[in-house]
Amino acid sequence: MRHRLKRLATFFASERGKWAIKLFVCAVFAAVLTAGTFIYGERDPISAAQTQKFQFSVPAGLPADLWEALIPKDNPLTAAKVALGEKLFFDKRLSVDRTVSCATCHDPATAFAESNMVAIGIENRKGARNSPTMLNAIFNELQFWDGRAATLEEQAKLPLINSLEMGMKDHAQVVARVREVPEYQREFAAVFGNEGITIDTIAKAIASFERTQLSGNSAFDRFIAGDQTAISESAKRGWVLYNGKARCITCHAFNQSSPFFTDFKFHNIGVAAKDQNFPALVRRTRQLLGQSSEKQKELMDELALAPGFSELGRYIVTKQPKDIGAFKTPSLRDIELTAPYMHNGSEKTLLDVVKFYDKGGEANPNLDGGMRPLKLTDPEMDDLVELMKTFTSDDIRRRVQSTKAQTRAPFPQ
């Protein structure tokens, strides 16, 4: 026995013995892992939810590489996160009286915009701006009509606590409301791990869902790709006008790398300017925004939707005189489906919009230098309208036609 033990000791001291020990340790470790898999399942569900990449196909006509590049490194898309964001987007419990969700003003039944002139929040409170479509929002350089949010995450936080929109007292109240829901407790733990439910993770989930809502695959996309039969002769004449006499291309820029019909910049075209006392509004805005540095974003958000102040546009954000009355150039994709138009919903039809531009906008001291009378004929205006209808996504049109409009019935308690 002693002799055998001595031989074993000599073997384990050798190189072959050392390798045998290593193999034994690895085998034990593998057995432990196998036992864990047998007991707890093939994959840890939390890890799966946090790492399973969202599989997505970018619609024809949109740059897939740009879409991929615009997904933030600190908020990667996963299937579980997108699904959670979708639930939050449609959840009325995120408003103080449980009657308004994000989808109330960005309704899939109206191409993620709404049919009211201006957004209507809790208790039928009216803001001062029309709700723009959320489609293709991932491609926006800045969010909101005045660009007061730099990211979709930042944008998602503000309507929750705006008194004219969802009306929560503060973000702490939003978090508490979400934490009340057992389903959300489980899903946030799965998607965000130890981060759990915070205003940042709520915003990240909503923003992730929004990044997947794209609009492409329009008749115009097929035309640009080479199909001359994709649009009518009237629309083709409209495209010539768009790039020439009508001067639409100046601000509603289009090219293969940025096919969104917008320059993403801010312009004063005179919408509602005739009714405003801009100097007085500027003075009062500077006073209000100079009072507190702690809640600048919240105060800015309130002013953006307040009657009168809203018409200052980009100025509320930059405090630059050149930005008085300037608003972001909207994309024209799906424009046929998102009436009424302009930042205040003041133009009812596409023909009304063309006529507004034809007269050179509304004169005011801050009018954009590119605005001037176009002298379009009635047939030319009709051709431009026909062109804009070709910007409608076939997929979005089908979704609009098959989707039931959102209601304001309270979420049952």
N, C-alpha and C positions, 0 to 999 in steps of 0.2 A: 504493500500500500504506500509506504514511504517512498519507495523507488518510483512508483507511478506518479505520485504528486511532484517528485523532483523533475521527472521528464516533462510534465505539464508546465511547470514553472519555466523550464528551459525553453519550451516551445513558445510560450506567450512572450518571453523576452526577446525572441527572434523577430525578424522583420515580418515573416509570414504570420507569426502569432499576433503581432500588432494589427495587421490587416484583418485578421479573424475577429479581433475585439471590435474594430470599427464596424465591420459588417454586422456583428451581433447587435451593437448599439443602434445601427440604422434599422435593423429588422424590428427591434423593440419599439422604436419611435414610429415606424410605419404601422405597427399593430395598434399603437395608441390612437393614431389618427383614424385608422379604420374603425376602431371601436367608437370613436367620437362620431364618425359619419353614420354608423349604424344606430347610435342612440339618438342623435339630434337631426338626422336627415342628411341628404346629399350635400346641400349648401346652406350656409347660414343665411336666412332670409334678409337680414339687415344688410349684409355685405352685397347680396344680389341686388337689392333695391338701390344701393348707392353706386353700383358699378355697371349695371346693365345698360349699355348705350342705347339711346333712342334711335331706332331705325326709321329713316325718313327719306322721301324722294322729293326733291325740289321741283316745282312745276316748270313746264317748258316756258322759256322766255325769261327766266330769272337766273342770275349767276350763282350756281351752286357753291362755287369756291368762296364767293363773298359771304354767302349765308353761313358757311362753316366757319369762316374767319371771324365773324361777328359774335359768335357764342363765347361769352366770357370764360376765362380760364378758372375763375373762382366760382363759377356756377355752370358746370357742364350739364348737358342734357342727358337725362336718363328717362327710361320709360315710366318708372314709378313717379318721378318728380313731375313730369308733364301731366300724368293722370291726376296727381294731387292738385296741381295748379288749375286744371280744368274744373275740378270740384269747387275750389275756392272762387274761381271766376264767376260761377253760376250760383254761389251761395249767398242768399239774402241775409243770413245771420251776421254777415260782416257789416251790416248797417245798423244804426242804433235802434230803429223800430222794426227791423227784420223785413223790410219791404223792398229794398233796393240792393241789387248785386252789381258787379262790374258789367254783366251782360244786359242789365236794364237799359243802359245807355249805349252799349256796344253789342247790339243784338244780331246774332247770326241771321235772323229773318230779314234784316235790312243791311246785309253785308258788313256786319260788325260796326255799324253806325246807328243812327236813329232818325226817325222821321219828324221829330219835333224841331222847331226852329232852334231852340236852345235846350241844353240838358235840363232835365227835371229830376230833382233828387227826392229825399225824404219829405213827407208831408206836402208833396207837390211844390216844393220850393224851386223856383226858377233861377238858373244861372244866367250868364250873359253870353255864353258861347255855345255854338253847335258842337255836338260830339263827332269828332272825325273818326273815320274807320280805323279799326285796330289792325286791319290786314296789312301785311308787309311792314309793320312797325319796327321790326328788327333792323330794317335798312335805314330808318330815320337817323340823321346825325344827332338830333336833339328831339325831345318829346314835348308834346303840347303845342298849341298854336303859337305860343311865344317862346318856346324852347327852354322853359324854366326847369326842366329835368334833363339830366345828361344821359340817363340810362332807363331802361324799362323797369328795373328794380326800384329806382328812385321815383319814377312815375307812379308805380303801383301803390306806393305808400300814401300819396297825398289825397286822393279822393276819399279814402277811408275816414279821414278826420276833417274834411271840409264840411262846414255847416250847411252848405247848399247841396251837397252830394250825399254822402253816406252818413255823415253826422256823428261819428264816434267822438267822444270827448278827447281822447288821445290814443296813442298807439298801445299803451298799456291796457286800455279797455278792449282794443281789438284782440290783443294776445289772450286776454282773459276769456273773451267770448269763444275763441277758437279752442282754447284748452278745456272748455266745458264739454266738448264733443269727444266721447271715447274713441270714435272712429279716427278722428284727427290725431289723437294722442298716439295711437298705434302707427298711423301712416307717417307722421312726422318722425317718429323714432326710427322707422324703417328707412326713410329717405335721407334724413339728416343726422342720424345717430345721436351722439351726445349733445349736439346743438339744440335739438328738440324744437319746441314752438317758440319762436321769437318774431318780432316784426320783420327782421331781416330774412328769416327762412320763409315766412309767409310771402314776402315780396319776391323772393327767389323762385318760389314755386309758381306764382302767378306769371312772372316774367318768362319762365320756361315754357309754359303753355302758350303764351302770346308769340313766342319766337317760332312756333310751329304753324301759326296761322298765316299762310301765304296765299297770294293771288297771282296766278300766271295763266298760261294756256288759253289765251284769248285769240280771237280771229286776227287781231293786229299782229300778235306774235307769229302766227303762221304766215301772214303777209310779209313781214320783215324777213322771215326765214326763207322766202322765195316763192311762196304760193300766191300767185297773182289773182287767183280766183277766190281767195279767202275773204276779201272785202269788196264792197260795191264800187262802182265807178264814182258815185257821189262821195264816198269816203276817201277814195284815192285823190279826188280833187281837193277834199278837205285837208289831206296830208300835205299837198303842195302849198295850200294857204297857210297851214300850221307853221311850215318852215319859211314862209315868205311874207306875203302881205299882212296876214293876221298877227305875225310876230309872237305866236304862242311859245315857240321854241326858246325864246329869250329867257323865260323863267321856268317854263315847264319842259326842262331839258330832257332829252332822250338820246341815249347811245347804248351800244351793246354791253358795255361794262356797268352802266347805271341806267337800266331801262325802266325808270320809275316816273317819268314825266314830271320831274321837279328838280330844281337846283338846290333844294333843301335850305334856301336862304330866306331872308325876311324882307318884305316889301310893303310900303304904304301905297295902296292902290285907291284909297279914298272911300272904302266901305264905311258908311255911317259917320264919316268925318264931319259932315256938314252940321251935325247935331251936337257937336262936342265943343266945350271950352277947354281946349288942351292946356293952355298956360295955367289955368286954375287947377286943373287935375294934376299937372306936373308938380306944382308947388305942394299940394296936399300929399301926394305920393312920397315926395322926398321927406316930408315931415314924419309921415307914418313909418316909413322904412328906416328912418334914422333913429327911431326911439328904442328899438330893441335889436340886439344882434343875436340873441339866443334863438328866437323863433322867426328868423328871416324867411325861411322857406314856407312856413305855415302862413305867415302874414302875406307873403307874395302870392300864395295860392288863393287866399281869400280875395285879394284885390283883383286877381285875374278874372274872377267870376262875378265881381261886383259891378252893377250898372254904372256906366260912366268910366270908372277906372279901367274896366276891361278894354275899352277902346284905345288905351295907351299902348297895347300890344307889347312888343319886345322891349319897350322902354322900361317897363316895370322890372325887367331882369337886368338890363345893362346900365340904366340911368344915363344913356347916351341920347342926346337930342335927335340924332339921325334916325333913331329907332322909334320915335313917337309915331304911333299908328301903324307900325309895321307888323305883319303877321307872316307865318311860315307859308311858303308855297306848297300847297297840298299835292299829293300824287293824284294823277287823273285815272289811275287804274280803278275800274268798277264805278266810275263817276256816275254812270247812268243809274246805278242802284242806290245812291247815297244822298238823294235830295232831302232837304233843301241845301243850298250852297252858300259859300263864304263863311267866315268865322262866326258870324252871327245869324246864319240861316236866312239872310234877307233876300236871297234870290231863289225863286221857287223852281225854275226849270233851267235846263242847259241853254235854251235859247235866251232866257233872261240874262244868263251869265255872259253869253257872247255879246249881247246888246250893251251890257255894262262896259265891257272892254272896248267895244266899238266906239263909244262916246268918249273914251279916254279916261274912264274912271270918274272919281269925284274930286274936283279941285280942292286943294288945301295946302298950307305952307310946307308940308312935309311929303307931298306927293312924290312918288318914285320918278326919277328922271326918264325912265323908259315908258311911262304912260303917255299916250297921245292918241287922238282920234284915228281910227283905222279906215273909215269910209268903205266898209264892206257892203255889198249888195245883199238883198234878202236871200237869193239863191246861194251866195257864198256862206252866209250864216248857217243855212240849212246843211250845207256840205260839212261844215265844221262840227255841227251836232251829230251828223251821221258818222263822222270819223270817231268822235269820242265814244259813241256806242260800241265801236269795235274794240275798245279797251277793256270791255267786260270779260272776265274769266268765265269760260264755259262751266267750270267746276263750281265757282261761287254762285253763278246764276241758278244752277240746279239746287244748290244748298238753300238758297233764298226761297226758291219755289216749294221746297219740301219741308221747310222748318216752320214750326209754330212760333208766333211772336211771344216774347216774354210778357208776363203780367206783373202787376204790383200787389197781388194778393200776398198777405203776410205769411212768412214761413211759420208753419204750425209749431207751437211751443209744447 
